[in-house]
Amino acid sequence: MSKLPILSGKDLVKFFVKQGYSTSHQTGSHMILENLNGKILVIPKHKEVSTGTLRAIIRQSGLSREEFMEIYSKYF
């Protein structure tokens, strides 16, 4: 299993927008994304998103870690 990359909140938002999410709104330093199915992701706009937070966001999106890495490697 490969290591998760170190990503900024901005990069995560770009990634999930390409996956069909749209920016709903921003509350403080957190971006709220929503897809057409009503699934909501909260992404902190930090310079570096911690590994545990990244794992939680991936899990909430419904992707497995391997699926995330495969799709991520195509974009970045």
mmCIF file of the N, C-alpha and C atoms, coordinates in Angstrom:
data_MODEL
# 
_entry.id   MODEL 
# 
loop_
_atom_site.group_PDB 
_atom_site.id 
_atom_site.type_symbol 
_atom_site.label_atom_id 
_atom_site.label_alt_id 
_atom_site.label_comp_id 
_atom_site.label_asym_id 
_atom_site.label_entity_id 
_atom_site.label_seq_id 
_atom_site.pdbx_PDB_ins_code 
_atom_site.Cartn_x 
_atom_site.Cartn_y 
_atom_site.Cartn_z 
_atom_site.occupancy 
_atom_site.B_iso_or_equiv 
_atom_site.pdbx_formal_charge 
_atom_site.auth_seq_id 
_atom_site.auth_comp_id 
_atom_site.auth_asym_id 
_atom_site.auth_atom_id 
_atom_site.pdbx_PDB_model_num 
ATOM 1   N N  . MET A 1 1  ? 0.844   -1.166 0.000   1.00 0.00 ? 1  MET A N  1 
ATOM 2   C CA . MET A 1 1  ? 0.000   0.000  0.000   1.00 0.00 ? 1  MET A CA 1 
ATOM 3   C C  . MET A 1 1  ? 0.896   1.238  0.000   1.00 0.00 ? 1  MET A C  1 
ATOM 4   N N  . SER A 1 2  ? 0.684   2.136  -0.944  1.00 0.00 ? 2  SER A N  1 
ATOM 5   C CA . SER A 1 2  ? 1.528   3.318  -1.047  1.00 0.00 ? 2  SER A CA 1 
ATOM 6   C C  . SER A 1 2  ? 1.110   4.374  -0.025  1.00 0.00 ? 2  SER A C  1 
ATOM 7   N N  . LYS A 1 3  ? 2.057   5.243  0.286   1.00 0.00 ? 3  LYS A N  1 
ATOM 8   C CA . LYS A 1 3  ? 1.790   6.307  1.243   1.00 0.00 ? 3  LYS A CA 1 
ATOM 9   C C  . LYS A 1 3  ? 0.876   7.345  0.617   1.00 0.00 ? 3  LYS A C  1 
ATOM 10  N N  . LEU A 1 4  ? 0.042   7.948  1.451   1.00 0.00 ? 4  LEU A N  1 
ATOM 11  C CA . LEU A 1 4  ? -0.799  9.034  0.981   1.00 0.00 ? 4  LEU A CA 1 
ATOM 12  C C  . LEU A 1 4  ? 0.058   10.275 0.765   1.00 0.00 ? 4  LEU A C  1 
ATOM 13  N N  . PRO A 1 5  ? -0.234  11.052 -0.259  1.00 0.00 ? 5  PRO A N  1 
ATOM 14  C CA . PRO A 1 5  ? 0.549   12.259 -0.509  1.00 0.00 ? 5  PRO A CA 1 
ATOM 15  C C  . PRO A 1 5  ? 0.206   13.349 0.504   1.00 0.00 ? 5  PRO A C  1 
ATOM 16  N N  . ILE A 1 6  ? 1.111   14.290 0.669   1.00 0.00 ? 6  ILE A N  1 
ATOM 17  C CA . ILE A 1 6  ? 0.833   15.455 1.493   1.00 0.00 ? 6  ILE A CA 1 
ATOM 18  C C  . ILE A 1 6  ? 0.180   16.484 0.588   1.00 0.00 ? 6  ILE A C  1 
ATOM 19  N N  . LEU A 1 7  ? -1.055  16.832 0.901   1.00 0.00 ? 7  LEU A N  1 
ATOM 20  C CA . LEU A 1 7  ? -1.835  17.724 0.057   1.00 0.00 ? 7  LEU A CA 1 
ATOM 21  C C  . LEU A 1 7  ? -2.297  18.941 0.836   1.00 0.00 ? 7  LEU A C  1 
ATOM 22  N N  . SER A 1 8  ? -2.501  20.022 0.122   1.00 0.00 ? 8  SER A N  1 
ATOM 23  C CA . SER A 1 8  ? -3.108  21.199 0.737   1.00 0.00 ? 8  SER A CA 1 
ATOM 24  C C  . SER A 1 8  ? -4.626  21.073 0.587   1.00 0.00 ? 8  SER A C  1 
ATOM 25  N N  . GLY A 1 9  ? -5.347  21.854 1.352   1.00 0.00 ? 9  GLY A N  1 
ATOM 26  C CA . GLY A 1 9  ? -6.796  21.865 1.233   1.00 0.00 ? 9  GLY A CA 1 
ATOM 27  C C  . GLY A 1 9  ? -7.230  22.299 -0.158  1.00 0.00 ? 9  GLY A C  1 
ATOM 28  N N  . LYS A 1 10 ? -6.491  23.240 -0.736  1.00 0.00 ? 10 LYS A N  1 
ATOM 29  C CA . LYS A 1 10 ? -6.792  23.734 -2.084  1.00 0.00 ? 10 LYS A CA 1 
ATOM 30  C C  . LYS A 1 10 ? -6.693  22.605 -3.113  1.00 0.00 ? 10 LYS A C  1 
ATOM 31  N N  . ASP A 1 11 ? -5.639  21.771 -2.990  1.00 0.00 ? 11 ASP A N  1 
ATOM 32  C CA . ASP A 1 11 ? -5.468  20.647 -3.909  1.00 0.00 ? 11 ASP A CA 1 
ATOM 33  C C  . ASP A 1 11 ? -6.588  19.621 -3.746  1.00 0.00 ? 11 ASP A C  1 
ATOM 34  N N  . LEU A 1 12 ? -7.002  19.382 -2.504  1.00 0.00 ? 12 LEU A N  1 
ATOM 35  C CA . LEU A 1 12 ? -8.099  18.432 -2.259  1.00 0.00 ? 12 LEU A CA 1 
ATOM 36  C C  . LEU A 1 12 ? -9.404  18.924 -2.865  1.00 0.00 ? 12 LEU A C  1 
ATOM 37  N N  . VAL A 1 13 ? -9.666  20.222 -2.722  1.00 0.00 ? 13 VAL A N  1 
ATOM 38  C CA . VAL A 1 13 ? -10.886 20.788 -3.310  1.00 0.00 ? 13 VAL A CA 1 
ATOM 39  C C  . VAL A 1 13 ? -10.852 20.604 -4.823  1.00 0.00 ? 13 VAL A C  1 
ATOM 40  N N  . LYS A 1 14 ? -9.719  20.890 -5.468  1.00 0.00 ? 14 LYS A N  1 
ATOM 41  C CA . LYS A 1 14 ? -9.589  20.703 -6.922  1.00 0.00 ? 14 LYS A CA 1 
ATOM 42  C C  . LYS A 1 14 ? -9.849  19.248 -7.304  1.00 0.00 ? 14 LYS A C  1 
ATOM 43  N N  . PHE A 1 15 ? -9.277  18.325 -6.534  1.00 0.00 ? 15 PHE A N  1 
ATOM 44  C CA . PHE A 1 15 ? -9.441  16.902 -6.816  1.00 0.00 ? 15 PHE A CA 1 
ATOM 45  C C  . PHE A 1 15 ? -10.915 16.502 -6.763  1.00 0.00 ? 15 PHE A C  1 
ATOM 46  N N  . PHE A 1 16 ? -11.601 16.879 -5.698  1.00 0.00 ? 16 PHE A N  1 
ATOM 47  C CA . PHE A 1 16 ? -12.986 16.454 -5.549  1.00 0.00 ? 16 PHE A CA 1 
ATOM 48  C C  . PHE A 1 16 ? -13.940 17.191 -6.491  1.00 0.00 ? 16 PHE A C  1 
ATOM 49  N N  . VAL A 1 17 ? -13.597 18.393 -6.907  1.00 0.00 ? 17 VAL A N  1 
ATOM 50  C CA . VAL A 1 17 ? -14.410 19.075 -7.926  1.00 0.00 ? 17 VAL A CA 1 
ATOM 51  C C  . VAL A 1 17 ? -14.338 18.295 -9.228  1.00 0.00 ? 17 VAL A C  1 
ATOM 52  N N  . LYS A 1 18 ? -13.151 17.758 -9.555  1.00 0.00 ? 18 LYS A N  1 
ATOM 53  C CA . LYS A 1 18 ? -13.013 16.929 -10.759 1.00 0.00 ? 18 LYS A CA 1 
ATOM 54  C C  . LYS A 1 18 ? -13.777 15.616 -10.618 1.00 0.00 ? 18 LYS A C  1 
ATOM 55  N N  . GLN A 1 19 ? -14.078 15.207 -9.375  1.00 0.00 ? 19 GLN A N  1 
ATOM 56  C CA . GLN A 1 19 ? -14.822 13.969 -9.126  1.00 0.00 ? 19 GLN A CA 1 
ATOM 57  C C  . GLN A 1 19 ? -16.327 14.206 -9.059  1.00 0.00 ? 19 GLN A C  1 
ATOM 58  N N  . GLY A 1 20 ? -16.787 15.414 -9.344  1.00 0.00 ? 20 GLY A N  1 
ATOM 59  C CA . GLY A 1 20 ? -18.217 15.669 -9.412  1.00 0.00 ? 20 GLY A CA 1 
ATOM 60  C C  . GLY A 1 20 ? -18.786 16.442 -8.234  1.00 0.00 ? 20 GLY A C  1 
ATOM 61  N N  . TYR A 1 21 ? -17.943 16.879 -7.326  1.00 0.00 ? 21 TYR A N  1 
ATOM 62  C CA . TYR A 1 21 ? -18.407 17.695 -6.206  1.00 0.00 ? 21 TYR A CA 1 
ATOM 63  C C  . TYR A 1 21 ? -18.401 19.154 -6.622  1.00 0.00 ? 21 TYR A C  1 
ATOM 64  N N  . SER A 1 22 ? -19.226 19.956 -5.971  1.00 0.00 ? 22 SER A N  1 
ATOM 65  C CA . SER A 1 22 ? -19.200 21.392 -6.199  1.00 0.00 ? 22 SER A CA 1 
ATOM 66  C C  . SER A 1 22 ? -19.092 22.090 -4.855  1.00 0.00 ? 22 SER A C  1 
ATOM 67  N N  . THR A 1 23 ? -18.520 23.283 -4.873  1.00 0.00 ? 23 THR A N  1 
ATOM 68  C CA . THR A 1 23 ? -18.350 24.043 -3.650  1.00 0.00 ? 23 THR A CA 1 
ATOM 69  C C  . THR A 1 23 ? -19.698 24.591 -3.222  1.00 0.00 ? 23 THR A C  1 
ATOM 70  N N  . SER A 1 24 ? -20.125 24.207 -2.042  1.00 0.00 ? 24 SER A N  1 
ATOM 71  C CA . SER A 1 24 ? -21.395 24.681 -1.507  1.00 0.00 ? 24 SER A CA 1 
ATOM 72  C C  . SER A 1 24 ? -21.194 26.031 -0.825  1.00 0.00 ? 24 SER A C  1 
ATOM 73  N N  . HIS A 1 25 ? -20.277 26.072 0.151   1.00 0.00 ? 25 HIS A N  1 
ATOM 74  C CA . HIS A 1 25 ? -19.958 27.317 0.840   1.00 0.00 ? 25 HIS A CA 1 
ATOM 75  C C  . HIS A 1 25 ? -18.702 27.136 1.665   1.00 0.00 ? 25 HIS A C  1 
ATOM 76  N N  . GLN A 1 26 ? -18.295 28.202 2.319   1.00 0.00 ? 26 GLN A N  1 
ATOM 77  C CA . GLN A 1 26 ? -17.133 28.156 3.188   1.00 0.00 ? 26 GLN A CA 1 
ATOM 78  C C  . GLN A 1 26 ? -17.542 28.639 4.566   1.00 0.00 ? 26 GLN A C  1 
ATOM 79  N N  . THR A 1 27 ? -17.123 27.902 5.585   1.00 0.00 ? 27 THR A N  1 
ATOM 80  C CA . THR A 1 27 ? -17.364 28.298 6.964   1.00 0.00 ? 27 THR A CA 1 
ATOM 81  C C  . THR A 1 27 ? -16.008 28.407 7.640   1.00 0.00 ? 27 THR A C  1 
ATOM 82  N N  . GLY A 1 28 ? -15.582 29.626 7.921   1.00 0.00 ? 28 GLY A N  1 
ATOM 83  C CA . GLY A 1 28 ? -14.254 29.827 8.505   1.00 0.00 ? 28 GLY A CA 1 
ATOM 84  C C  . GLY A 1 28 ? -13.188 29.346 7.551   1.00 0.00 ? 28 GLY A C  1 
ATOM 85  N N  . SER A 1 29 ? -12.355 28.414 8.018   1.00 0.00 ? 29 SER A N  1 
ATOM 86  C CA . SER A 1 29 ? -11.280 27.906 7.173   1.00 0.00 ? 29 SER A CA 1 
ATOM 87  C C  . SER A 1 29 ? -11.615 26.543 6.581   1.00 0.00 ? 29 SER A C  1 
ATOM 88  N N  . HIS A 1 30 ? -12.901 26.220 6.491   1.00 0.00 ? 30 HIS A N  1 
ATOM 89  C CA . HIS A 1 30 ? -13.320 24.926 5.950   1.00 0.00 ? 30 HIS A CA 1 
ATOM 90  C C  . HIS A 1 30 ? -14.227 25.111 4.740   1.00 0.00 ? 30 HIS A C  1 
ATOM 91  N N  . MET A 1 31 ? -13.907 24.384 3.664   1.00 0.00 ? 31 MET A N  1 
ATOM 92  C CA . MET A 1 31 ? -14.734 24.392 2.457   1.00 0.00 ? 31 MET A CA 1 
ATOM 93  C C  . MET A 1 31 ? -15.732 23.245 2.549   1.00 0.00 ? 31 MET A C  1 
ATOM 94  N N  . ILE A 1 32 ? -16.972 23.518 2.215   1.00 0.00 ? 32 ILE A N  1 
ATOM 95  C CA . ILE A 1 32 ? -18.025 22.509 2.225   1.00 0.00 ? 32 ILE A CA 1 
ATOM 96  C C  . ILE A 1 32 ? -18.329 22.161 0.768   1.00 0.00 ? 32 ILE A C  1 
ATOM 97  N N  . LEU A 1 33 ? -18.124 20.896 0.408   1.00 0.00 ? 33 LEU A N  1 
ATOM 98  C CA . LEU A 1 33 ? -18.382 20.424 -0.948  1.00 0.00 ? 33 LEU A CA 1 
ATOM 99  C C  . LEU A 1 33 ? -19.572 19.480 -0.924  1.00 0.00 ? 33 LEU A C  1 
ATOM 100 N N  . GLU A 1 34 ? -20.337 19.472 -2.006  1.00 0.00 ? 34 GLU A N  1 
ATOM 101 C CA . GLU A 1 34 ? -21.505 18.607 -2.096  1.00 0.00 ? 34 GLU A CA 1 
ATOM 102 C C  . GLU A 1 34 ? -21.591 18.049 -3.510  1.00 0.00 ? 34 GLU A C  1 
ATOM 103 N N  . ASN A 1 35 ? -22.017 16.767 -3.618  1.00 0.00 ? 35 ASN A N  1 
ATOM 104 C CA . ASN A 1 35 ? -22.218 16.210 -4.956  1.00 0.00 ? 35 ASN A CA 1 
ATOM 105 C C  . ASN A 1 35 ? -23.704 16.091 -5.238  1.00 0.00 ? 35 ASN A C  1 
ATOM 106 N N  . LEU A 1 36 ? -24.049 15.604 -6.416  1.00 0.00 ? 36 LEU A N  1 
ATOM 107 C CA . LEU A 1 36 ? -25.455 15.536 -6.818  1.00 0.00 ? 36 LEU A CA 1 
ATOM 108 C C  . LEU A 1 36 ? -26.271 14.567 -5.972  1.00 0.00 ? 36 LEU A C  1 
ATOM 109 N N  . ASN A 1 37 ? -25.604 13.592 -5.354  1.00 0.00 ? 37 ASN A N  1 
ATOM 110 C CA . ASN A 1 37 ? -26.307 12.631 -4.504  1.00 0.00 ? 37 ASN A CA 1 
ATOM 111 C C  . ASN A 1 37 ? -26.535 13.162 -3.101  1.00 0.00 ? 37 ASN A C  1 
ATOM 112 N N  . GLY A 1 38 ? -26.065 14.366 -2.821  1.00 0.00 ? 38 GLY A N  1 
ATOM 113 C CA . GLY A 1 38 ? -26.247 14.956 -1.508  1.00 0.00 ? 38 GLY A CA 1 
ATOM 114 C C  . GLY A 1 38 ? -25.134 14.636 -0.523  1.00 0.00 ? 38 GLY A C  1 
ATOM 115 N N  . LYS A 1 39 ? -24.096 13.943 -0.967  1.00 0.00 ? 39 LYS A N  1 
ATOM 116 C CA . LYS A 1 39 ? -22.965 13.619 -0.095  1.00 0.00 ? 39 LYS A CA 1 
ATOM 117 C C  . LYS A 1 39 ? -22.167 14.888 0.161   1.00 0.00 ? 39 LYS A C  1 
ATOM 118 N N  . ILE A 1 40 ? -21.810 15.123 1.411   1.00 0.00 ? 40 ILE A N  1 
ATOM 119 C CA . ILE A 1 40 ? -21.124 16.349 1.806   1.00 0.00 ? 40 ILE A CA 1 
ATOM 120 C C  . ILE A 1 40 ? -19.729 16.020 2.329   1.00 0.00 ? 40 ILE A C  1 
ATOM 121 N N  . LEU A 1 41 ? -18.749 16.804 1.900   1.00 0.00 ? 41 LEU A N  1 
ATOM 122 C CA . LEU A 1 41 ? -17.379 16.695 2.395   1.00 0.00 ? 41 LEU A CA 1 
ATOM 123 C C  . LEU A 1 41 ? -16.966 18.039 2.986   1.00 0.00 ? 41 LEU A C  1 
ATOM 124 N N  . VAL A 1 42 ? -16.293 18.001 4.110   1.00 0.00 ? 42 VAL A N  1 
ATOM 125 C CA . VAL A 1 42 ? -15.754 19.205 4.738   1.00 0.00 ? 42 VAL A CA 1 
ATOM 126 C C  . VAL A 1 42 ? -14.242 19.117 4.634   1.00 0.00 ? 42 VAL A C  1 
ATOM 127 N N  . ILE A 1 43 ? -13.646 20.087 3.943   1.00 0.00 ? 43 ILE A N  1 
ATOM 128 C CA . ILE A 1 43 ? -12.204 20.074 3.700   1.00 0.00 ? 43 ILE A CA 1 
ATOM 129 C C  . ILE A 1 43 ? -11.583 21.328 4.302   1.00 0.00 ? 43 ILE A C  1 
ATOM 130 N N  . PRO A 1 44 ? -10.617 21.144 5.209   1.00 0.00 ? 44 PRO A N  1 
ATOM 131 C CA . PRO A 1 44 ? -9.956  22.313 5.798   1.00 0.00 ? 44 PRO A CA 1 
ATOM 132 C C  . PRO A 1 44 ? -9.041  22.979 4.772   1.00 0.00 ? 44 PRO A C  1 
ATOM 133 N N  . LYS A 1 45 ? -9.055  24.302 4.738   1.00 0.00 ? 45 LYS A N  1 
ATOM 134 C CA . LYS A 1 45 ? -8.182  25.035 3.811   1.00 0.00 ? 45 LYS A CA 1 
ATOM 135 C C  . LYS A 1 45 ? -6.862  25.326 4.499   1.00 0.00 ? 45 LYS A C  1 
ATOM 136 N N  . HIS A 1 46 ? -6.104  24.264 4.758   1.00 0.00 ? 46 HIS A N  1 
ATOM 137 C CA . HIS A 1 46 ? -4.799  24.382 5.389   1.00 0.00 ? 46 HIS A CA 1 
ATOM 138 C C  . HIS A 1 46 ? -3.721  24.170 4.342   1.00 0.00 ? 46 HIS A C  1 
ATOM 139 N N  . LYS A 1 47 ? -2.512  24.602 4.650   1.00 0.00 ? 47 LYS A N  1 
ATOM 140 C CA . LYS A 1 47 ? -1.399  24.390 3.721   1.00 0.00 ? 47 LYS A CA 1 
ATOM 141 C C  . LYS A 1 47 ? -1.090  22.912 3.582   1.00 0.00 ? 47 LYS A C  1 
ATOM 142 N N  . GLU A 1 48 ? -1.221  22.171 4.679   1.00 0.00 ? 48 GLU A N  1 
ATOM 143 C CA . GLU A 1 48 ? -1.036  20.719 4.662   1.00 0.00 ? 48 GLU A CA 1 
ATOM 144 C C  . GLU A 1 48 ? -2.156  20.079 5.458   1.00 0.00 ? 48 GLU A C  1 
ATOM 145 N N  . VAL A 1 49 ? -2.880  19.166 4.821   1.00 0.00 ? 49 VAL A N  1 
ATOM 146 C CA . VAL A 1 49 ? -3.932  18.412 5.506   1.00 0.00 ? 49 VAL A CA 1 
ATOM 147 C C  . VAL A 1 49 ? -3.265  17.192 6.126   1.00 0.00 ? 49 VAL A C  1 
ATOM 148 N N  . SER A 1 50 ? -3.486  16.969 7.419   1.00 0.00 ? 50 SER A N  1 
ATOM 149 C CA . SER A 1 50 ? -2.826  15.848 8.089   1.00 0.00 ? 50 SER A CA 1 
ATOM 150 C C  . SER A 1 50 ? -3.294  14.519 7.494   1.00 0.00 ? 50 SER A C  1 
ATOM 151 N N  . THR A 1 51 ? -2.467  13.507 7.653   1.00 0.00 ? 51 THR A N  1 
ATOM 152 C CA . THR A 1 51 ? -2.743  12.194 7.068   1.00 0.00 ? 51 THR A CA 1 
ATOM 153 C C  . THR A 1 51 ? -4.044  11.609 7.600   1.00 0.00 ? 51 THR A C  1 
ATOM 154 N N  . GLY A 1 52 ? -4.285  11.741 8.889   1.00 0.00 ? 52 GLY A N  1 
ATOM 155 C CA . GLY A 1 52 ? -5.515  11.204 9.482   1.00 0.00 ? 52 GLY A CA 1 
ATOM 156 C C  . GLY A 1 52 ? -6.748  11.897 8.940   1.00 0.00 ? 52 GLY A C  1 
ATOM 157 N N  . THR A 1 53 ? -6.664  13.215 8.775   1.00 0.00 ? 53 THR A N  1 
ATOM 158 C CA . THR A 1 53 ? -7.784  13.976 8.214   1.00 0.00 ? 53 THR A CA 1 
ATOM 159 C C  . THR A 1 53 ? -8.009  13.587 6.764   1.00 0.00 ? 53 THR A C  1 
ATOM 160 N N  . LEU A 1 54 ? -6.925  13.410 6.012   1.00 0.00 ? 54 LEU A N  1 
ATOM 161 C CA . LEU A 1 54 ? -7.040  12.998 4.613   1.00 0.00 ? 54 LEU A CA 1 
ATOM 162 C C  . LEU A 1 54 ? -7.709  11.628 4.510   1.00 0.00 ? 54 LEU A C  1 
ATOM 163 N N  . ARG A 1 55 ? -7.307  10.693 5.373   1.00 0.00 ? 55 ARG A N  1 
ATOM 164 C CA . ARG A 1 55 ? -7.935  9.362  5.373   1.00 0.00 ? 55 ARG A CA 1 
ATOM 165 C C  . ARG A 1 55 ? -9.422  9.464  5.669   1.00 0.00 ? 55 ARG A C  1 
ATOM 166 N N  . ALA A 1 56 ? -9.797  10.322 6.608   1.00 0.00 ? 56 ALA A N  1 
ATOM 167 C CA . ALA A 1 56 ? -11.211 10.482 6.955   1.00 0.00 ? 56 ALA A CA 1 
ATOM 168 C C  . ALA A 1 56 ? -12.001 11.075 5.788   1.00 0.00 ? 56 ALA A C  1 
ATOM 169 N N  . ILE A 1 57 ? -11.425 12.044 5.094   1.00 0.00 ? 57 ILE A N  1 
ATOM 170 C CA . ILE A 1 57 ? -12.103 12.666 3.951   1.00 0.00 ? 57 ILE A CA 1 
ATOM 171 C C  . ILE A 1 57 ? -12.282 11.636 2.837   1.00 0.00 ? 57 ILE A C  1 
ATOM 172 N N  . ILE A 1 58 ? -11.254 10.842 2.578   1.00 0.00 ? 58 ILE A N  1 
ATOM 173 C CA . ILE A 1 58 ? -11.340 9.794  1.550   1.00 0.00 ? 58 ILE A CA 1 
ATOM 174 C C  . ILE A 1 58 ? -12.440 8.806  1.917   1.00 0.00 ? 58 ILE A C  1 
ATOM 175 N N  . ARG A 1 59 ? -12.485 8.404  3.174   1.00 0.00 ? 59 ARG A N  1 
ATOM 176 C CA . ARG A 1 59 ? -13.503 7.449  3.646   1.00 0.00 ? 59 ARG A CA 1 
ATOM 177 C C  . ARG A 1 59 ? -14.910 8.036  3.484   1.00 0.00 ? 59 ARG A C  1 
ATOM 178 N N  . GLN A 1 60 ? -15.081 9.319  3.832   1.00 0.00 ? 60 GLN A N  1 
ATOM 179 C CA . GLN A 1 60 ? -16.384 9.961  3.726   1.00 0.00 ? 60 GLN A CA 1 
ATOM 180 C C  . GLN A 1 60 ? -16.834 10.099 2.272   1.00 0.00 ? 60 GLN A C  1 
ATOM 181 N N  . SER A 1 61 ? -15.872 10.205 1.368   1.00 0.00 ? 61 SER A N  1 
ATOM 182 C CA . SER A 1 61 ? -16.225 10.345 -0.049  1.00 0.00 ? 61 SER A CA 1 
ATOM 183 C C  . SER A 1 61 ? -16.702 9.035  -0.659  1.00 0.00 ? 61 SER A C  1 
ATOM 184 N N  . GLY A 1 62 ? -16.432 7.925  0.040   1.00 0.00 ? 62 GLY A N  1 
ATOM 185 C CA . GLY A 1 62 ? -16.850 6.626  -0.472  1.00 0.00 ? 62 GLY A CA 1 
ATOM 186 C C  . GLY A 1 62 ? -15.784 5.928  -1.296  1.00 0.00 ? 62 GLY A C  1 
ATOM 187 N N  . LEU A 1 63 ? -14.621 6.548  -1.424  1.00 0.00 ? 63 LEU A N  1 
ATOM 188 C CA . LEU A 1 63 ? -13.512 5.937  -2.157  1.00 0.00 ? 63 LEU A CA 1 
ATOM 189 C C  . LEU A 1 63 ? -12.660 5.111  -1.203  1.00 0.00 ? 63 LEU A C  1 
ATOM 190 N N  . SER A 1 64 ? -12.059 4.065  -1.727  1.00 0.00 ? 64 SER A N  1 
ATOM 191 C CA . SER A 1 64 ? -11.068 3.342  -0.938  1.00 0.00 ? 64 SER A CA 1 
ATOM 192 C C  . SER A 1 64 ? -9.739  4.080  -1.110  1.00 0.00 ? 64 SER A C  1 
ATOM 193 N N  . ARG A 1 65 ? -8.799  3.768  -0.262  1.00 0.00 ? 65 ARG A N  1 
ATOM 194 C CA . ARG A 1 65 ? -7.488  4.400  -0.347  1.00 0.00 ? 65 ARG A CA 1 
ATOM 195 C C  . ARG A 1 65 ? -6.831  4.111  -1.693  1.00 0.00 ? 65 ARG A C  1 
ATOM 196 N N  . GLU A 1 66 ? -6.981  2.879  -2.175  1.00 0.00 ? 66 GLU A N  1 
ATOM 197 C CA . GLU A 1 66 ? -6.384  2.491  -3.456  1.00 0.00 ? 66 GLU A CA 1 
ATOM 198 C C  . GLU A 1 66 ? -7.051  3.233  -4.617  1.00 0.00 ? 66 GLU A C  1 
ATOM 199 N N  . GLU A 1 67 ? -8.384  3.364  -4.572  1.00 0.00 ? 67 GLU A N  1 
ATOM 200 C CA . GLU A 1 67 ? -9.096  4.100  -5.621  1.00 0.00 ? 67 GLU A CA 1 
ATOM 201 C C  . GLU A 1 67 ? -8.657  5.558  -5.635  1.00 0.00 ? 67 GLU A C  1 
ATOM 202 N N  . PHE A 1 68 ? -8.529  6.149  -4.452  1.00 0.00 ? 68 PHE A N  1 
ATOM 203 C CA . PHE A 1 68 ? -8.085  7.538  -4.360  1.00 0.00 ? 68 PHE A CA 1 
ATOM 204 C C  . PHE A 1 68 ? -6.711  7.702  -4.991  1.00 0.00 ? 68 PHE A C  1 
ATOM 205 N N  . MET A 1 69 ? -5.765  6.812  -4.639  1.00 0.00 ? 69 MET A N  1 
ATOM 206 C CA . MET A 1 69 ? -4.409  6.920  -5.165  1.00 0.00 ? 69 MET A CA 1 
ATOM 207 C C  . MET A 1 69 ? -4.373  6.730  -6.675  1.00 0.00 ? 69 MET A C  1 
ATOM 208 N N  . GLU A 1 70 ? -5.189  5.827  -7.184  1.00 0.00 ? 70 GLU A N  1 
ATOM 209 C CA . GLU A 1 70 ? -5.231  5.593  -8.628  1.00 0.00 ? 70 GLU A CA 1 
ATOM 210 C C  . GLU A 1 70 ? -5.752  6.823  -9.364  1.00 0.00 ? 70 GLU A C  1 
ATOM 211 N N  . ILE A 1 71 ? -6.845  7.394  -8.887  1.00 0.00 ? 71 ILE A N  1 
ATOM 212 C CA . ILE A 1 71 ? -7.420  8.580  -9.525  1.00 0.00 ? 71 ILE A CA 1 
ATOM 213 C C  . ILE A 1 71 ? -6.492  9.777  -9.343  1.00 0.00 ? 71 ILE A C  1 
ATOM 214 N N  . TYR A 1 72 ? -5.936  9.921  -8.151  1.00 0.00 ? 72 TYR A N  1 
ATOM 215 C CA . TYR A 1 72 ? -5.041  11.050 -7.848  1.00 0.00 ? 72 TYR A CA 1 
ATOM 216 C C  . TYR A 1 72 ? -3.822  11.028 -8.761  1.00 0.00 ? 72 TYR A C  1 
ATOM 217 N N  . SER A 1 73 ? -3.269  9.842  -9.003  1.00 0.00 ? 73 SER A N  1 
ATOM 218 C CA . SER A 1 73 ? -2.062  9.751  -9.836  1.00 0.00 ? 73 SER A CA 1 
ATOM 219 C C  . SER A 1 73 ? -2.349  10.171 -11.286 1.00 0.00 ? 73 SER A C  1 
ATOM 220 N N  . LYS A 1 74 ? -3.581  10.077 -11.729 1.00 0.00 ? 74 LYS A N  1 
ATOM 221 C CA . LYS A 1 74 ? -3.931  10.505 -13.083 1.00 0.00 ? 74 LYS A CA 1 
ATOM 222 C C  . LYS A 1 74 ? -3.971  12.031 -13.207 1.00 0.00 ? 74 LYS A C  1 
ATOM 223 N N  . TYR A 1 75 ? -4.367  12.712 -12.124 1.00 0.00 ? 75 TYR A N  1 
ATOM 224 C CA . TYR A 1 75 ? -4.524  14.165 -12.148 1.00 0.00 ? 75 TYR A CA 1 
ATOM 225 C C  . TYR A 1 75 ? -3.286  14.932 -11.747 1.00 0.00 ? 75 TYR A C  1 
ATOM 226 N N  . PHE A 1 76 ? -2.519  14.396 -10.811 1.00 0.00 ? 76 PHE A N  1 
ATOM 227 C CA . PHE A 1 76 ? -1.404  15.174 -10.263 1.00 0.00 ? 76 PHE A CA 1 
ATOM 228 C C  . PHE A 1 76 ? -0.102  14.460 -10.483 1.00 0.00 ? 76 PHE A C  1 
# 
